[in-house]
């Protein structure tokens, strides 16, 4: 494939050149060609053919095969990481991380006995805030609040 304008195109010399000449040639999509021609003043208008869509069974097959491939790769990755985690002792480390807050609270209670009441008060406030949040969400859902309507009211 010679791209210089002054030399005539030459024929491929061997089988590899022939295959490369066939594979490296591509056709521009009709939509792209039409869009590019629309940018040129005085260019002819091309009639566009509708895009060919794959059949639904083919799309479903591709979707299922993709899901199976992703699931299989996740399963293999899970097995690999569990083996590496078992070798490095990550299970024991996670157990220590889970026990750390309880140990820290116990040390705080031993150092400052009044902290039990403070922590209890914070837990009660958190519980009440959960109920308040639930009440607000239910009120907004049952009241029919819509964010778009609120945004339109504030802009007018």
C-alpha positions, 0 to 999 in steps of 0.5 A, a space after each residue: 500500500 503506497 500512499 505517495 501520489 506520484 507512484 502508482 499503487 503496487 500489487 501485494 508481493 506475498 500472502 501476508 501483504 495480500 491479507 494485510 491489504 484486505 484487513 487494513 481496508 475499512 469502510 466508513 459508516 454511512 452516518 459518518 460519511 453523511 455528517 462529514 459531507 454535511 459540513 462541506 458546502 455544495 456537497 451532494 446529500 446522501 440518502 441514509 439507510 436505517 441502522 441494522 439492529 441485531 435480533 433480540 435473541 442474539 442480544 440476549 445471548 450476548 448478555 447471558 454470555 457476558 454475565 456468565 463470563 463476569 460471574 466466572 471471573 469473579 468466582 475465580 478472583 474470590 477463590 484466589 483472594 481467599 487463598 492469599 488471605 488465608 496464607 497471610 492471616 487476614 481472617 485473624 486481622 479482620 477479627 482484631 479489627 472487629 473487636 477493636 471498638 469494643 476494646 477501646 470502649 472498655 478502656 474508655 469506661 475503665 479510665 473515665 467511668 462517667 463516659 458510660 452515661 455519655 456513650 449511652 446518651 449518644 446512642 439514644 440520640 442516634 436512635 432518635 435521629 434514625 426515627 426522625 429520618 424515617 419520619 421525614 422520608 415517609 412524610 415526603 413520600 406520602 406528601 407527594 413531594 417532587 424535586 422538580 416542582 420545588 426547583 420550578 417554584 424557587 426559580 419563578 
